[in-house]
Amino acid sequence: MSLEHDNWKGTTGGMPWMQRTLIKWLSVIDQRVIYVVMAVVVPWYMLLGHRCYLAIYHFYRRDRHESWWRAFVHSYVNHFRFGQVVIDRFAAFGGKQFRFMFDAEQQEAYLDLGRQPEGFVQVSCHMGNYELAGYSMRQESKRMYPLVFMGETETMMLNRQKLFADHNIEMVPVSDDMSHIFALNNALRDGNIASMPGDRVFGSPKAIACRMMDGVCDLPAGPFQMAVTRDCALTAVFVMKERWDTYRVWCYVMRPDLSLDKRQRVAQLAQRFADLMTEMIDRYPTQWFNYFDFIRYEDD
C-alpha cells in the first residue's frame, strides 16, 4: 500500500513481482491468513507512514469528537481495514469470489435505471471497497465507464483491465488534456454509465464547498455538474465490508429539484452526497480512507 499526494492519492504499493506473487498465493490460500500477518505489520506501517496516521487520527479526534484512546484504536482498525480491502482486490485477481448483499428496494431502483434508455452518472468515494464490486458484478444492460487514476503498477492495471472487461466495464484514464470529460459525456450520450469519485478534486477543475460534520469539505463539481447538464439521474454507491467474504452495497438514486436553477441543482446534489458520506461514516467509522485533512474549519 502507498499513501501519498499533495492531497493524498492512494496507489497500491509494492514491486510488481511482489504483487504477482501475492496474487498467486491468494489463488490457493484463504486471504484471512494474510489478514493475520497484516494485523502484526500495521503498527509498523502506522509508524513509518506517520503523516497518514496523524491525518486519520485527527479525523477521529477533531471531526468525530472521540477520546484520544478511542481515536488511536480506530486509527489502527482503519489501517487494518484499508489493508483488508487491498488484499481483497488481490484475492479477486486470484479468482476469489465475494458475496454482495443489497437492500431490495435500493437494488430494484438501480436495476430500473439500467432498464431505461438514458445513461446516468454514478458517484463513489474512497470508503469501503467500491472497486471490488466492479471485479465481481456484471453490468448487464449498460456499459460502465469509470474514471481511473493511471498511477498504478502494470500488474494492477492489467488485472483491473482483465476483470473489468469481463464485467462490461471500460476504464477512462484521467488525462491532462481533460479528454476524459469527452469520453464520459459520450458514455452518457450512448445511454451508458459514467462513474466518477465524488471526493477527490483531481480530474475536475472546479470544487464545490459542502457542509460535512462540523466543517466544510471540497467536492469535485464534475460528476454533479455532468448529471445536471445532461439532465440525468445520479447514483451514489458505497460498497462496505461487513465480513471477511461479504460486502454490503448501498445505492442511492438522486435527482435534482427542477425548480432550482442549474447552479443550485449542482450544489444540491453535491450536498446530498456529502450528507450520504457522513451517514456511511456513522455506519462504518473505520472504513473512511481519505488520509489527509478532508474537512476544514473556519479557524484553519
Secondary structure as GFF3:
##gff-version 3
##sequence-region A 1 300
A	DSSP	beta_strand	2	4	.	.	.	ID=ss1
A	DSSP	beta_strand	9	11	.	.	.	ID=ss2
A	DSSP	alpha_helix	16	26	.	.	.	ID=ss3
A	DSSP	alpha_helix	31	48	.	.	.	ID=ss4
A	DSSP	alpha_helix	50	58	.	.	.	ID=ss5
A	DSSP	pi_helix	59	63	.	.	.	ID=ss6
A	DSSP	alpha_helix	68	93	.	.	.	ID=ss7
A	DSSP	beta_strand	99	102	.	.	.	ID=ss8
A	DSSP	alpha_helix	104	115	.	.	.	ID=ss9
A	DSSP	beta_strand	120	124	.	.	.	ID=ss10
A	DSSP	alpha_helix	130	136	.	.	.	ID=ss11
A	DSSP	beta_strand	144	148	.	.	.	ID=ss12
A	DSSP	alpha_helix	154	166	.	.	.	ID=ss13
A	DSSP	beta_strand	172	173	.	.	.	ID=ss14
A	DSSP	alpha_helix	179	189	.	.	.	ID=ss15
A	DSSP	beta_strand	193	197	.	.	.	ID=ss16
A	DSSP	beta_strand	207	212	.	.	.	ID=ss17
A	DSSP	beta_strand	215	220	.	.	.	ID=ss18
A	DSSP	alpha_helix	222	229	.	.	.	ID=ss19
A	DSSP	beta_strand	234	243	.	.	.	ID=ss20
A	DSSP	beta_strand	246	254	.	.	.	ID=ss21
A	DSSP	alpha_helix	262	283	.	.	.	ID=ss22
###
